[in-house]
Amino acid sequence: MTTDGAFSTTWLNNLPKSMDSPLLPQENGSRNNCDAHRFFTQLSSIPKSVLQLLGSSYIMRSTAWEIYGSSSDVLSSPLFDWVEMKPPMSNLHAPLARINSLVYATCFAEASSSSDAASVHAKLIQHLAIFRGYKEAFAALKVAEEKFLTLSKSVILLLKLQLLHERALHRGNLKLAQQVCDELGVLASSVSGVDKDLKTEASLRHARTLLAANQFSQAAAVAHSLFRMCYKFNMQVQNATVLLLLAEIHKKSGNAVLGLPYALASLSFCQSFNLDLLKASATLTLAELWLSLGSNHAKRALTLIHGALPMILGHGGLELRARAQIAEAKCYLSDPSYSVFDDSEVVLDLLRQASDELQVLEYQELAAEAYYLMAHVFDKLGQLERREEAAASFKKHIMTLENPQDENDPLLNTLCRKP
């Protein structure tokens, strides 16, 4: 038995010797097998301090992939060269962020601090919400809350508020969404110290709530104020996000011409900083803006969507994929040269895929739009029975959107149960 420091020194000195020996020897089997055994035994006996340092590198790498992709300088550090080969393109950053988080949670959980473990759990739950829907995300969140019950004002609480807000907006429950915004405002207050990221998050959520309530001028005012703050403190990723939000505000308010410069500016930021998924979302918003200007812009919009589809379908979440599929279907239906009778399945397949993903995500408004377009296609084809089925689904989603309160929904009361 030795002290941790002495063992660390011995382990580091012996590691190069162990790595030089083959792990699957062909000759001198008994001796080499013993060396291999010592190699694996030594790796499983790494001191806790070394494990914590190695685990922290995975957290930092995951965060770097989430924000900047392969343009981040931290990814070119020699510290990471032996851990993972750097990919040739930046469009792998979303899955690599998940992979690094999973590696940390699987291999370094026992040696990690509570705050680091909570941060990784939050990242993985966010991915669940984006790619699997809120049902699985909230199930995982419940486990995380029990695991990190002692942490106050942790990332788990922030994640819980984020998920509640997104789900409330998708279900049309603006009262709950505003309540969550108030909670975020309390967390971002200057009483407990100014956190720029948290303040930005609270303002973004507030602007999105105003947009969902069709209060366009108020939402634009909040977004403009937020952009000035982000520009002042050189928060480039947030700049691109806020510009895209302003484009969406003008798109929904019916001022597509005013939204075009904001979408183009957001696209420019994304190209400068390799924000590939955000760039795909900005491209999709730009296509939607062009499409809203009239059917003569349908081909231009379709070209933009097709250019972003590899990224969206390869790495985008449920909402982004569904938005792209609905926008592509609308481009076909708006194009004067397209005939429903010649190739209706192209549009119907897109709308079916979108409606399935939106039901998992509980996005009532967008799901209603998908079923509306589906009913429109069936009506043109003269398939009255299928038209009525799609119309009934449309009506169901509209009624859910207009009456979002459900007393039997346990998630509506989860706001008062904080970790």
N, C-alpha and C positions, 0 to 999 in steps of 0.2 A: 504494500500500500504506500502510495506517495501522495504528496499534496497536489492540488490541481495544477499549480504552476509547473512543478517538476514533470508531471505527466504530460502537460502540453508541450514542453520542450522536447521530451523523448518522442512524443508522437510526431511532431513536425520533423525531427531529425530522421526518423525511421521511415517516414512516408515516401520519400524519393526512392529508397532502396526497395520498398515493397512494390511500388508502381513499376519498377524495372523488371520484376519477375513476371513471367507469363501466368495468366490466370487459368488457362487451359493447356497445361504442359503436355508434350508428346514424349519426353524422355525424363528419366530419373523421377518417376511418378511419385514415389513416397516423399522425397525431399521437397519437390515443387508443390505438391499438394499441401504440405505443411506450411510452406511460404504463403500459398494462397489463403490458407486458413487464418494465418496471422494477419494477412492483409484485411480480410473481411472483419476479423475480430477487432482490429485496430480502428476501422472506420466506424464500427458500432459503438466504440468507446470514446468518441470525440468529446472533449470537455464541453460543458454547457456554455461557457463563454464563447467558444469557437462556433458552436451551433447557432447561438444567438446572432453572431456577426454574419454568418453565412445566410441565415434566415432573413436578416434585415436587408441583405442585398437582393433577395427575391422580391421583397415588398417594394423596394426602391425601383427595381426593374419593372415590376408590374405597373406602378404609378407612372413611370416614364413612358411606357407603351400606351397607357391610357391617354396621356396628354399630347405627346409630341410624335409618337411613332418613331421611326428610325432616324429622325433628324436630331434627336436629343443627343447632346454631347456625352451624357453619362453612359450611353450604350456603347461608345467606342472605347471605354476604359478597359485596360488589360485585365482588370479584376473579373470581368464577365466573359472573357474570351474562352475560358475552359469550361464555363458552365453551360453555355448554349451558343450554337452557331448563329451569327447574325444573318437575318434573311436578306435576300437581294432587293426586296421591295418593301415600301412602308405599309402596303395594304394588308399586312399580316398582323398589325399591332393589336387589334381587338382580341383575336384568339390567343396571341402570346401573353396578353395581360391576364386572361383567364388561366392559361397554363401555369404561369408563375405564381398566381394566387393559389392554385390547386396544389402545386409542389410545396409551397410553404405550409398550407394547412395539413398536408399529408405527412411531410417529413420533419417539420420543425415545430409542430404545435406544442409538444411537451416541454420544449426548452424555451418557448417564446414568452414574452411578457403579456399580461392581460390586454394592454392597449394595442399591441401589435396583432394579437390574435383577433381582437374585436374588429380591427381595421380590415383584416383579410376576410373575415366572415361577412362584413358589410359589402365588400367588393363582390363576393360570390353571390350574395343574395340579390344585389343589383342586377347581375347577369341573369339570374333566375327570372326576375321580374321582366326583363327585356325580352328574353328568348322563350320563356315557358309560361308567363302569365303570373297574375297576382296570387292565385291559389297556392302554388308551390312556394312562391316567395314569402308569403305570410306564414306558411307552415315552418319554413326554415327560420324565419324571424322569431317565431315563438321559442324555438330551441335556443337561438342565440341570446334572447332576453334572459332565459333561465340560466344560461352559462355565464353571462356577464352581468349578473344582477347587482354586483357591488360597485360597478363603474357608474359614476354620476356624470351626466352631460356627455355621454360617450357618443361615438359614431353610430352606435346602434340606435340611439334615440333619434339622431338626425336622419338616419336611414328610414326609420319608422315613419317619421313625419313626411319624408319625400314620397314614400310609397302610398301613404294615405292620401296625399294631395293629388298624385297622378291618378289614382283609382277614382277619387271623387270627381275629378274633372272628366274622366272618361265616362263615368256613369251619370254626369250632369248634376251631381250633388254639390252645388255651388256654396251652400251654407256650410257644409263640412269643409270644403276647400278653403273658405275664408277663415274658418276656425283654425285650420292647420297653419295658414299664413300668419295668424296672430301668434301662434305658438313659436313659429320660426322667428318672428319679430322679437319675441322675448329673449330667445337664445342669442340673437344677433345684437342685442342692446349693448350700449357702451358701459353699462354698469359692471359687467364682468369682463371688460376689455374688448377692444375693437378687433374683430376678426373679419378681414376684408372678404375672404371667401364665403364666410357664413352670411355676411351682409349682402353680398352679391346673390347668393342663393335665395335669400328671403325676398329680395326685390324682384328677381326673375319669377318666382312663384306668384308674387302679388300681381305682376303684370299679366301673367298667363291667366290668373283668375279673373281679372278685369276683362281680358279678351274673351274668355268663355262666356262672360255676362254681357257681351256685345257693347261694352263701355270703351269704345275705341280710342277716344281722345284721352281718357284717363290712362289707359294702358300705354299709349304712345308717350305720354308725359313721363310716366315711371321709367319706361325703357330709355328715353333720351337722357334722363337724369343718371340712370345706371351707366349708360355708355360714357358719359363725361367722367364719371368716377373711374371706370375701368381704363379709359384712355390716360387719365392723369397718373394712375399708378402702374401703367404699362402692363396691364393684364390682357395679353393678346388673345388667348383662347376665349376669354369671356367677351372680348370685343366682337369676335366673330359670331358668338352665340347671340349677343344682344342685337347685332345688325340683322341676323336672320329672323329674330323675333319681330323686329320692326317691319321686315318684309311680309311676315305672316299677318301682322296687324293690318297693313294696307291691303293685302290680298282678301282677307275676310271682310273688310269694310267696303270692298268694291272699288278701291282705288289702285288698280293693278299698275298703272303707269308710275305712280309714286312709289310703289313697292320695288320696282325693277332696280333702281340704283342701290337700294339697301341689300338686295340679294346678290348683286354683282360685287358690292364691297365686301360682303361676307365671304363670297367665293374667292376673292383676292386674298383675304386673310388666311383662308384655309389652304390655298396653294402655297403661300409663303411659309407656313409652319407645318406642312404635311399633316393637316387634320383631315385624314381621308374620309372617315365616316361622316363628319360634319360637312365636308365638301360635297359628298353625295347627297346629303339632306338639302344643302343649299342649291345644288343643281336641280333637284326635284322641285323645290319651291320656285326656282326660276322658271322651270317648265310649266308649272301650274299657273304662274302669273301670265306667261305668254298665251297659254290656252284660254285664260279668262278674257283676253282681249279680242277673241273672235275665232271662228273656225278657220280663217285663212292663216292662222299661226299654228295649226294643229301639227303640221309636219315638222316645224321647227321645234315644238315642244317634244314631239316623239323622238326626235334625234337626240335631244338633251337627255331624255329618260333612258334611252338605249345606251348612251355613253356611261351613265351612272349605274346601270343594272348589275354589272359584274360585282361591284362593291356592295350594292344593296342586298342582292340575293346571296352573296357569299358571306357577308359579315354583319348585315343589318339585322335589327330585332324585328319583332312582330309588327310593330306600328309602322316602321319605315318601309318594310316590305309591302304591307297592305296599302299604304299610301301610294307607293310606286305602281302597284298593280291596278288600283282604281284610276290613277292618272293616265296610265297607258291605255286602259279601256276607254276612257273619255276621249283620248286623242283619236282612237279609231272611230268612235261614234261621231266625232265632230268633223272628221275629214270627209269632204264631199265626194271624194273618189272611192270611199270605202262602202261596200254593200253588205248589209247584215245577212242577206240571203245567200251570198257566196261563201262567206267564212264567219259564221256566227260563233263557232266553238272557240275561236281565239279570244273573243271578248268574254264569253261565258266562263271559260276556264280561269281567266284572270279574276273575274268577280267572285267565283266560287272560292278560290284560294284566299282572296282577301277577306271574304265574309267569315271563313273558318278561323283565320288567325285573329280577326277582330273580336269574335265571340270569346276566344280564349282570353283576350286582353280586356274584355268587357267595355270596349269602346263603342258606345251606343250610337253616337252621331255618325261616325264613319261607316259602321255596319249598316245603318239605315240607308246611307247613300249607295252602298254596294247593292243592296236588295232593290232599291229604287231603279237603278240602272239595269239590273237583271230583269225586273218586271217590264221595263221599257223595251228591252230586246225581245222578250217573249211575246209582247204585244205586237211588235212588228212582224214576228214570225207566224203570228196567228195561233200560237200555242196558249190558249186561254186558261187551261187548268194550271199549267206551270206559272203563268202570269199571276194567277190568284194566289198561289202558294208564296211566290216572292213578295207580292203586295201584302199578304198577311204577316210575313216576317218583317217587312218594312214598318208596318203599323205597330207591331210588338215592340220594336226597338224605339220608335218614336214615343210610345206611351211610357216605356221605362225611362227614357230621357226626361220626359215631362214630369214624371212622378218617381223620382229616384229614391225616396225614403222607403226603407224596408226595415221594420222593427225586428224581424227575425234574422237580420244580417249581423253576426257577431262582430264584424270588423268596424261597424259604425260606432261601437262603444269602446273600441280598443284605444282611442286617443287618451283616455283618462288613466290607462294602465301604463305607466312609464317604467323603463328598466332602472 
